[in-house]
């Protein structure tokens, strides 16, 4: 799935925070701490960060038939 630009429920912009979130969590920081520092407070927006997997590079390796 491609990272959504806006929250599906409330419509807030969340796509601009994805790269920093992904980088910091891969470096071992807790997701809760990173989301708090990024200012992502509502449950609906937090669920997007915690459940989305970026599959663009995986899908891009296949050719269109």
TORPA-4810 file (N, C-alpha, C, O; in nm, 3 decimals):
<nodes>
NODE_1_0.084_-0.118_0.000_0.000_0.000_0.000_0.088_0.124_0.000_0.191_0.129_0.068_X
NODE_2_0.049_0.221_-0.073_0.117_0.350_-0.075_0.077_0.427_0.050_-0.038_0.420_0.094_X
NODE_3_0.170_0.498_0.106_0.144_0.575_0.227_0.038_0.681_0.197_0.055_0.760_0.105_X
NODE_4_-0.071_0.684_0.275_-0.176_0.782_0.249_-0.131_0.925_0.281_-0.053_0.947_0.374_X
NODE_5_-0.179_1.020_0.203_-0.146_1.160_0.224_-0.228_1.217_0.339_-0.178_1.295_0.420_X
NODE_6_-0.355_1.177_0.346_-0.445_1.226_0.451_-0.503_1.110_0.529_-0.511_0.998_0.479_X
NODE_7_-0.543_1.139_0.651_-0.610_1.039_0.735_-0.745_1.006_0.673_-0.817_1.095_0.627_X
NODE_8_-0.778_0.878_0.673_-0.905_0.836_0.613_-1.026_0.885_0.692_-1.132_0.907_0.635_X
NODE_9_-1.011_0.900_0.822_-1.124_0.937_0.907_-1.142_1.087_0.923_-1.250_1.141_0.898_X
NODE_10_-1.034_1.156_0.966_-1.049_1.298_1.000_-0.999_1.392_0.890_-1.033_1.510_0.891_X
NODE_11_-0.919_1.343_0.796_-0.874_1.425_0.685_-0.747_1.505_0.711_-0.706_1.583_0.624_X
NODE_12_-0.684_1.489_0.826_-0.559_1.561_0.853_-0.448_1.508_0.765_-0.447_1.391_0.728_X
NODE_13_-0.354_1.595_0.731_-0.240_1.556_0.649_-0.144_1.476_0.736_-0.098_1.525_0.840_X
NODE_14_-0.112_1.353_0.694_-0.019_1.268_0.769_0.098_1.221_0.682_0.197_1.171_0.735_X
NODE_15_0.088_1.235_0.553_0.191_1.185_0.462_0.325_1.253_0.477_0.428_1.192_0.447_X
NODE_16_0.327_1.377_0.524_0.453_1.449_0.537_0.535_1.401_0.657_0.653_1.434_0.668_X
NODE_17_0.474_1.325_0.745_0.543_1.276_0.864_0.591_1.132_0.850_0.662_1.082_0.937_X
NODE_18_0.554_1.065_0.742_0.581_0.923_0.726_0.730_0.891_0.723_0.775_0.800_0.792_X
NODE_19_0.808_0.964_0.643_0.950_0.932_0.628_1.025_0.942_0.760_1.105_0.855_0.793_X
NODE_20_0.998_1.048_0.836_1.065_1.063_0.966_1.021_0.953_1.062_1.104_0.899_1.136_X
NODE_21_0.892_0.920_1.062_0.842_0.813_1.148_0.910_0.680_1.115_0.957_0.610_1.205_X
NODE_22_0.915_0.647_0.988_0.973_0.520_0.946_1.123_0.513_0.979_1.171_0.410_1.028_X
NODE_23_1.194_0.621_0.954_1.337_0.625_0.981_1.366_0.608_1.131_1.453_0.530_1.170_X
NODE_24_1.292_0.682_1.212_1.317_0.677_1.357_1.277_0.544_1.419_1.346_0.496_1.509_X
NODE_25_1.169_0.482_1.373_1.130_0.353_1.428_1.224_0.242_1.383_1.246_0.147_1.457_X
NODE_26_1.278_0.253_1.263_1.377_0.155_1.217_1.507_0.165_1.295_1.580_0.067_1.308_X
NODE_27_1.535_0.283_1.348_1.655_0.303_1.429_1.634_0.263_1.575_1.725_0.279_1.656_X
NODE_28_1.518_0.211_1.608_1.495_0.154_1.740_1.413_0.237_1.836_1.392_0.195_1.950_X
NODE_29_1.366_0.354_1.795_1.283_0.434_1.885_1.143_0.374_1.893_1.097_0.310_1.798_X
NODE_30_1.077_0.395_2.005_0.940_0.346_2.022_0.844_0.430_1.939_0.857_0.552_1.931_X
NODE_31_0.748_0.362_1.877_0.651_0.429_1.791_0.571_0.534_1.868_0.543_0.641_1.815_X
NODE_32_0.535_0.505_1.992_0.457_0.599_2.072_0.532_0.730_2.091_0.474_0.838_2.076_X
NODE_33_0.658_0.722_2.124_0.739_0.841_2.146_0.752_0.923_2.017_0.740_1.045_2.020_X
NODE_34_0.776_0.855_1.906_0.792_0.925_1.778_0.663_0.995_1.739_0.666_1.110_1.696_X
NODE_35_0.549_0.927_1.752_0.421_0.987_1.716_0.389_1.106_1.806_0.335_1.207_1.758_X
NODE_36_0.420_1.096_1.934_0.398_1.209_2.025_0.481_1.330_1.983_0.431_1.442_1.982_X
NODE_37_0.608_1.307_1.948_0.696_1.417_1.910_0.659_1.476_1.774_0.685_1.594_1.749_X
NODE_38_0.601_1.396_1.686_0.557_1.446_1.556_0.424_1.519_1.564_0.383_1.584_1.468_X
NODE_39_0.356_1.510_1.677_0.229_1.579_1.694_0.110_1.503_1.642_0.005_1.562_1.616_X
NODE_40_0.123_1.373_1.626_0.012_1.289_1.581_-0.062_1.242_1.706_-0.018_1.150_1.774_X
NODE_41_-0.175_1.307_1.736_-0.244_1.284_1.863_-0.367_1.196_1.852_-0.395_1.118_1.944_X
NODE_42_-0.440_1.206_1.744_-0.568_1.133_1.736_-0.547_0.986_1.701_-0.452_0.949_1.631_X
NODE_43_-0.637_0.903_1.751_-0.626_0.759_1.733_-0.634_0.718_1.587_-0.565_0.626_1.544_X
NODE_44_-0.718_0.787_1.512_-0.735_0.748_1.372_-0.605_0.771_1.293_-0.567_0.688_1.210_X
NODE_45_-0.538_0.882_1.319_-0.412_0.910_1.250_-0.301_0.815_1.296_-0.221_0.769_1.215_X
NODE_46_-0.298_0.785_1.425_-0.197_0.693_1.478_-0.213_0.554_1.417_-0.114_0.486_1.389_X
NODE_47_-0.336_0.512_1.396_-0.359_0.378_1.341_-0.303_0.367_1.199_-0.259_0.259_1.159_X
NODE_48_-0.305_0.476_1.124_-0.249_0.474_0.990_-0.099_0.447_0.996_-0.048_0.364_0.921_X
NODE_49_-0.029_0.515_1.085_0.115_0.496_1.098_0.150_0.356_1.145_0.249_0.298_1.100_X
NODE_50_0.071_0.300_1.235_0.103_0.171_1.293_0.064_0.053_1.206_0.115_-0.057_1.226_X
NODE_51_-0.026_0.073_1.109_-0.074_-0.039_1.028_-0.033_-0.035_0.882_-0.049_-0.134_0.812_X
NODE_52_0.021_0.076_0.834_0.058_0.088_0.693_0.195_0.028_0.668_0.289_0.053_0.742_X
NODE_53_0.205_-0.052_0.562_0.332_-0.105_0.517_0.359_-0.049_0.378_0.272_-0.057_0.291_X
NODE_54_0.475_0.006_0.357_0.510_0.065_0.228_0.554_-0.046_0.132_0.660_-0.105_0.150_X
NODE_55_0.473_-0.073_0.031_0.499_-0.182_-0.063_0.536_-0.132_-0.203_0.539_-0.211_-0.297_X
NODE_56_0.563_-0.004_-0.219_0.587_0.054_-0.351_0.708_-0.011_-0.418_0.700_-0.050_-0.535_X
NODE_57_0.819_-0.024_-0.347_0.939_-0.082_-0.407_0.919_-0.228_-0.441_0.972_-0.276_-0.542_X
NODE_58_0.846_-0.300_-0.359_0.820_-0.440_-0.386_0.734_-0.458_-0.511_0.760_-0.548_-0.592_X
NODE_59_0.634_-0.375_-0.527_0.544_-0.386_-0.641_0.611_-0.333_-0.768_0.581_-0.381_-0.877_X
NODE_60_0.700_-0.237_-0.756_0.763_-0.174_-0.871_0.852_-0.270_-0.950_0.881_-0.243_-1.067_X
NODE_61_0.896_-0.380_-0.891_0.983_-0.471_-0.963_0.910_-0.557_-1.066_0.975_-0.621_-1.148_X
NODE_62_0.778_-0.559_-1.064_0.701_-0.637_-1.159_0.664_-0.553_-1.280_0.630_-0.435_-1.267_X
NODE_63_0.670_-0.615_-1.397_0.637_-0.545_-1.520_0.488_-0.551_-1.546_0.420_-0.646_-1.507_X
NODE_64_0.439_-0.448_-1.614_0.298_-0.444_-1.652_0.277_-0.543_-1.767_0.355_-0.548_-1.862_X
NODE_65_0.171_-0.622_-1.757_0.144_-0.723_-1.858_0.038_-0.676_-1.952_0.001_-0.748_-2.045_X
</nodes>
